[in-house]
């Protein structure tokens, strides 16, 4: 019936254009392609939640 994709967004500009990068000291980080802001990646950033609604 419908499906909802819940993508992580940038904390600064709310863009969904994110990239996962590796930092030697901090590990995996999310980098916004729009504004350049970066933060330590969470599991929500790495594997976006996908919710599917199926009609019975």
C-alpha positions as CSV (number, residue, x, y, z in Angstrom):
1,X,0.0,0.0,0.0
2,X,2.5,2.7,1.1
3,X,6.0,2.8,2.2
4,X,7.8,5.5,4.2
5,X,11.6,6.0,4.0
6,X,12.9,7.8,7.0
7,X,16.3,9.2,6.1
8,X,18.7,10.9,8.5
9,X,19.1,14.7,8.0
10,X,21.8,17.2,8.7
11,X,21.5,18.9,12.1
12,X,22.4,22.3,10.6
13,X,20.6,22.6,7.2
14,X,18.3,19.5,7.3
15,X,19.6,18.2,4.0
16,X,19.4,14.4,3.3
17,X,22.6,14.6,1.2
18,X,24.9,12.8,3.7
19,X,28.0,10.8,3.3
20,X,29.6,8.4,5.7
21,X,33.4,9.1,6.1
22,X,36.1,7.5,8.2
23,X,38.1,9.5,10.7
24,X,41.3,8.0,12.3
25,X,40.5,9.4,15.8
26,X,36.7,9.4,15.9
27,X,35.7,6.5,13.6
28,X,32.7,6.7,11.3
29,X,31.3,10.1,10.8
30,X,28.4,11.6,8.8
31,X,29.3,14.5,6.5
32,X,26.7,16.8,5.0
33,X,27.3,17.5,1.3
34,X,25.3,20.7,1.4
35,X,26.9,22.7,4.3
36,X,30.0,20.6,5.2
37,X,28.9,20.0,8.9
38,X,30.1,16.6,10.2
39,X,29.3,14.6,13.4
40,X,30.0,11.1,14.8
41,X,27.7,8.7,12.9
42,X,25.1,6.8,14.8
43,X,23.4,3.5,13.8
44,X,20.5,5.6,12.5
45,X,22.9,7.4,10.1
46,X,24.5,4.2,8.9
47,X,21.3,2.1,8.4
48,X,18.3,4.3,7.8
49,X,15.0,3.0,9.1
50,X,12.7,1.7,6.4
51,X,9.1,1.2,7.3
52,X,6.8,-0.7,5.0
53,X,3.1,-0.9,5.3
54,X,1.6,-3.9,3.6
55,X,-2.1,-4.2,2.9
56,X,-3.5,-7.6,4.1
